[in-house]
Amino acid sequence: IREVVVTSEITDPKMFDGVEVWDEPPSATDEMRYCVCNRPYEEGEFMIGCETCDKWFHVDCIGLDEEEASHPAAKFYCRQCEASGEYRLKFPQGFTRKRRSRRNAFLGKRNYAAMNEGDVQDNRYARKGTEDYWTFVESQNYAAESFPRMRGCDITSSFLNGGSFREPTVIETPEGLEMILPSKELRVRDIAEIVGPDRTLDVLDVATQSELKPAWTLGQWRDYFELKPTNRKRKLNVISLEVSHTPLADIVRGPKVVGEVGWIETLWPKRSIQRSLEDLRENPYQVPRYPKVQLYCLMSVAGSFTDFHVDFGGSSVWYHVVRGEKVFYFIRPTPTNLRKYEEWSTN
């Protein structure tokens, strides 16, 4: 498969700025150490992981461009795993990247976290999650919300499969849905205790809409969430903590009808799911061998924002807000809007 490749400009693959590149991971003492600089991870640092060996590097230390490295299409390979012996970013065939001189590439690098905190004046990119950004969002004109309101007992498999479910639907009370709901007193600290403080999870930086690397633990997220808002350096968001088949699933259960029409519940081989769950009990950090996407726990600080997206290839989802408020901006999936979304998401 042909690929677009970006290579870091390191003349000696064994040395960079006088720092020797280790051939094996450094020995871990009190903290894990990463990159050619052999430093522990610090919150807020932008790092990339090799697709093959999963070693982590600072893009500055290995001479790659941060904007290109953070692109969703980019795949990074360290010099030990790349046949050329160079640090490389690879992109899919047909991907077009803007050619820039080294000087312009340097001038074009931005500290997005600093922009979010107001430390950098640069209006070329929207600073998501800032007061200015919310002022812009809220100043727009939106069509009036006129989604249907229905009773829980009317949301049946016949209704969902019969072609009537073509727009967002609001069920204002849980009666008739046969759900199990957690107490409104449930806190992030409780979730960390129930699921496990060592469970890893993806944390999204609201300002850059990119995941923090290396991944956090639930214990780290709990500590961040409990900080006073004035003590948080950045707005962070958790939108992909999957908790089915954990103790939390014993006190949170979605509408009964979801299990009656869900493809995982109705079509996926039960034995395959059971074997995967047995493997996960032995090694909780391995990737499940089936689409484990039934139950998510979202945790967001005030002012969080998730960019435009399509859920799971266009599948339907249900939400129940336990505490706080969640605002949805819907765009109808017309051919024109889908074309605009495709252009926007690949730009």
C-alpha positions in Angstrom: 0.0 0.0 0.0 1.4 3.3 -1.0 1.6 5.9 1.8 2.5 9.5 2.3 5.5 9.5 4.6 6.8 12.3 6.8 10.4 11.8 8.1 12.1 13.6 11.0 15.4 15.3 10.0 17.9 13.5 12.2 21.3 13.0 10.5 22.6 10.5 13.0 19.9 7.9 14.0 21.8 7.1 17.1 22.1 10.6 18.5 19.8 13.6 18.7 21.1 16.9 20.2 23.7 14.9 22.0 21.2 12.5 23.7 21.7 8.8 22.9 18.6 6.9 21.7 18.2 3.9 23.9 17.7 0.5 22.2 15.7 -0.9 25.1 13.2 0.9 27.4 15.0 2.5 30.4 14.7 0.6 33.7 11.7 1.8 35.7 12.4 2.9 39.2 9.9 5.2 40.9 8.5 6.5 37.6 8.2 5.2 34.0 10.5 7.1 31.7 10.0 7.8 28.0 11.5 9.2 24.8 15.1 9.9 23.9 15.3 12.4 26.7 14.6 9.6 29.3 12.2 11.7 31.3 9.0 10.8 33.1 5.7 11.9 31.6 4.5 15.4 32.7 0.8 16.4 32.4 0.2 18.5 29.3 3.1 17.2 27.3 2.4 16.1 23.7 3.7 12.6 23.0 3.3 10.1 20.2 3.5 6.3 20.5 5.1 3.9 17.9 2.4 1.8 16.2 4.7 -1.3 16.4 6.5 -1.3 19.8 4.4 1.3 21.7 7.3 3.3 22.9 6.5 7.0 23.5 8.3 10.1 22.3 8.1 13.9 22.5 7.7 15.2 18.9 10.2 18.0 19.6 12.8 15.5 20.8 12.7 13.6 17.5 12.2 16.5 15.1 8.7 15.9 13.9 6.0 18.5 13.4 3.3 18.6 16.2 0.4 19.5 13.9 1.2 16.6 11.5 1.8 14.2 14.4 -1.5 15.0 16.0 -3.5 14.5 12.7 -6.0 11.6 13.1 -4.7 9.9 9.9 -1.1 9.9 11.0 0.7 6.7 12.1 4.1 7.0 13.8 7.0 4.5 13.6 10.2 4.9 15.6 13.6 4.4 14.0 13.9 0.9 15.5 10.7 -0.3 13.9 11.1 1.6 10.6 13.2 -0.1 7.9 14.9 3.2 7.0 16.1 3.7 10.6 14.4 7.1 10.8 11.5 8.4 12.8 8.5 8.5 10.5 4.9 9.6 10.2 2.9 7.8 7.6 -0.4 8.8 6.1 -3.0 6.9 3.9 -2.7 6.9 0.2 -4.3 10.0 -1.3 -3.7 12.1 1.8 -2.4 15.6 0.9 -0.3 17.5 3.3 0.7 21.1 3.0 4.3 21.6 2.0 6.0 24.2 4.2 9.6 25.4 4.6 11.4 24.5 7.8 11.2 28.1 8.8 7.4 28.3 8.2 6.9 24.9 9.9 8.7 26.3 13.0 6.7 29.5 13.0 3.5 27.6 12.4 3.8 25.4 15.5 1.2 26.4 18.2 0.9 25.6 21.8 -2.8 24.8 21.8 -3.0 24.3 25.6 -1.5 27.8 26.1 -4.0 29.2 23.6 -6.8 27.6 25.6 -5.6 29.3 28.7 -5.3 32.6 27.0 -1.5 32.8 26.9 -1.2 32.9 23.1 -2.9 35.3 20.9 -3.6 33.5 17.6 -7.0 33.7 16.0 -6.3 31.4 13.1 -7.8 28.4 15.0 -10.9 28.2 17.1 -10.1 27.9 20.8 -12.7 25.4 21.8 -14.0 25.6 25.4 -12.9 29.2 26.0 -15.3 32.0 26.8 -14.7 33.5 23.4 -15.6 30.2 21.8 -18.8 29.8 23.7 -19.8 33.4 23.0 -19.4 32.5 19.3 -21.4 29.3 19.5 -24.2 30.8 21.5 -24.5 33.8 19.2 -25.5 31.7 16.2 -29.1 31.2 15.1 -30.4 27.7 15.5 -33.6 26.1 14.4 -36.2 25.6 17.1 -36.1 22.2 18.8 -39.3 20.3 17.9 -38.3 16.7 18.6 -41.2 14.3 19.6 -41.8 13.5 23.3 -42.8 10.0 24.0 -43.6 7.7 26.9 -41.1 5.0 27.8 -43.7 2.3 27.3 -44.2 3.4 23.7 -40.5 2.9 22.8 -40.7 -0.7 21.6 -38.7 -2.9 19.2 -41.5 -2.6 16.8 -41.3 1.2 16.9 -37.5 1.2 16.5 -37.5 -1.4 13.7 -40.6 -0.2 11.9 -39.1 2.9 10.3 -40.7 5.5 12.7 -37.4 6.3 14.5 -35.9 8.9 12.2 -35.1 11.8 14.5 -34.0 12.3 18.1 -36.7 11.4 20.5 -37.1 12.7 24.1 -38.5 10.5 26.9 -38.9 12.9 29.8 -39.4 10.3 32.5 -37.8 6.8 32.9 -41.1 5.0 33.6 -41.8 2.2 31.2 -38.2 1.9 30.0 -37.3 -0.7 32.6 -33.9 1.0 33.3 -31.8 0.7 36.4 -30.6 4.2 37.3 -27.8 5.2 39.7 -28.3 7.6 42.6 -28.0 11.3 41.7 -25.4 11.3 44.5 -23.0 9.2 42.5 -19.7 11.0 42.2 -16.6 10.5 40.1 -14.8 9.3 43.2 -17.5 6.5 43.5 -17.0 5.5 39.9 -13.3 5.2 40.3 -13.8 3.0 43.4 -16.4 0.8 41.7 -14.6 0.3 38.3 -11.1 0.5 39.8 -8.7 3.4 40.2 -6.1 1.6 38.1 -8.4 1.2 35.1 -6.9 3.1 32.1 -9.1 5.5 30.1 -8.8 8.0 27.3 -8.9 11.6 28.3 -9.7 14.3 25.7 -8.2 17.7 25.7 -11.1 20.0 24.9 -8.9 22.7 23.4 -7.2 20.4 20.9 -9.8 17.6 20.6 -7.0 15.1 21.0 -6.4 12.4 23.5 -3.7 12.8 26.2 -0.9 10.4 25.9 0.1 8.2 27.7 -3.4 7.2 28.8 -4.6 8.2 32.3 -6.0 6.0 35.1 -9.4 6.5 36.7 -7.5 7.5 39.8 -5.8 10.3 38.0 -9.0 11.4 36.4 -10.7 11.4 39.9 -8.0 13.7 41.3 -8.3 16.1 38.3 -12.1 16.2 38.5 -12.0 17.1 42.2 -9.7 20.0 41.7 -11.2 23.5 42.0 -12.0 24.8 38.6 -9.5 27.6 39.1 -6.7 25.0 39.7 -7.3 23.1 36.5 -4.8 24.0 33.8 -7.0 22.7 31.0 -10.5 21.5 30.3 -10.5 17.8 30.0 -13.3 15.4 29.0 -14.0 11.6 29.3 -16.4 10.3 26.7 -15.3 6.7 26.0 -15.1 4.8 29.3 -16.8 1.6 28.5 -18.2 -0.1 31.7 -20.3 -3.0 30.6 -19.4 -6.2 32.5 -17.9 -4.1 35.4 -19.5 -3.7 38.8 -20.8 -0.3 37.7 -23.1 -2.1 35.2 -24.9 -3.7 38.2 -26.3 -0.3 39.2 -26.7 1.2 35.7 -28.7 -0.5 33.1 -30.1 1.0 29.9 -33.6 0.8 28.5 -34.7 -2.8 28.1 -35.5 -2.2 24.4 -31.9 -1.4 23.6 -30.9 -5.0 24.5 -33.8 -6.3 22.3 -32.6 -4.5 19.1 -28.8 -4.1 19.7 -26.7 -6.0 17.3 -24.2 -7.2 19.9 -27.0 -8.6 22.0 -28.9 -10.2 19.2 -26.4 -11.1 16.5 -22.9 -11.6 18.0 -22.1 -15.2 19.0 -22.7 -15.5 22.8 -19.8 -18.0 23.2 -17.4 -15.5 21.6 -18.4 -12.8 24.0 -18.0 -15.2 26.9 -14.5 -16.2 25.9 -13.5 -12.6 25.5 -14.8 -11.7 28.9 -12.9 -14.6 30.4 -9.7 -13.3 28.8 -10.4 -9.8 30.0 -10.7 -11.1 33.6 -7.2 -12.6 33.2 -5.8 -9.5 31.4 -8.0 -6.4 31.8 -5.8 -4.3 29.5 -6.1 -6.4 26.3 -8.4 -5.3 23.5 -11.8 -7.2 23.6 -12.4 -9.6 20.7 -15.9 -8.2 20.1 -17.3 -4.7 19.9 -17.6 -3.8 23.6 -19.7 -0.7 23.1 -22.9 -1.2 25.1 -22.5 1.0 28.1 -20.4 4.2 28.4 -19.8 6.5 31.4 -19.2 10.1 30.3 -17.6 12.6 32.7 -17.1 16.2 31.7 -16.2 19.4 33.6 -18.2 22.5 32.9 -17.5 24.1 29.5 -16.4 20.8 27.9 -17.1 20.4 24.2 -16.9 17.5 21.8 -16.4 18.4 18.1 -18.8 17.3 15.4 -18.9 13.6 14.9 -20.9 10.6 13.8 -21.5 8.0 16.6 -20.3 4.5 15.7 -20.8 4.8 11.9 -24.3 6.2 12.2 -25.7 3.9 14.9 -28.3 5.1 17.3 -27.4 5.9 20.9 -29.3 6.6 24.1 -28.2 9.1 26.8 -29.3 9.6 30.4 -27.9 12.6 32.3 -27.3 11.7 36.0 -26.0 15.1 37.1 -25.4 18.4 35.4 -26.4 19.4 31.9 -25.5 18.2 28.4 -26.3 20.2 25.3 -26.7 18.6 21.9 -26.3 20.3 18.5 -27.9 18.2 15.8 -27.4 18.4 12.1 -29.7 16.4 9.8 -27.7 13.8 7.7 -28.8 15.1 4.4 -26.6 14.4 1.4 -25.5 18.0 1.4 -24.7 18.1 5.1 -22.9 14.7 4.9 -20.7 16.0 2.1 -19.9 19.1 4.1 -19.1 17.0 7.1 -16.8 14.8 5.0 -14.9 17.8 3.7 -14.6 19.3 7.1 -13.4 16.1 8.8 -10.7 15.4 6.2 -9.5 19.0 6.0 
